[in-house]
Amino acid sequence: MIKERVAVSVSVPEDDEREDVLLGVVIAESSKGIDQIQESSNLLEFYYVIENIIAVCVDTTASNTGGKNGAIQLLSEFVLRRKIMWLLCRKHVYERHITHFIESDTGKTKGPSKEMYAK
């Protein structure tokens, strides 16, 4: 069984000299939002940063942005117990547009790679 890895980093808006700090890479049982949050929240608790989280930056996959079971929703509702700002990665937003364009041209695939890129 393939396990998912989730990189967790933090940044401080007021600190111009410091870049993002990688807290760690956790292994989740699956890419489901609940599995990602269970492991990520342990890391956030370990570093005592939960109270300071005001926003999260993620790609736009359903496991992150789903309204009921997405990682952001679960983090906000069950771990932080407050609303947070969602910062969705623009690069991944564009990837979704490109994927839709390619699928309209070549059709959907169930494989992990697009035939167009495999050559």
Buried (B, 14 or more C-beta within 10 A) or exposed (E): EEEBEBEBEBEEEEEEEEEEEEBBEBEBEEBBBBBBBBBBBEBBEEEEBBEEBEEBEBBBBEBBBBEEEBBBBBBBEEBBEEEBEBEBEEEEEEBEEEEEEBEEEEEEEEEEEEEEEEE
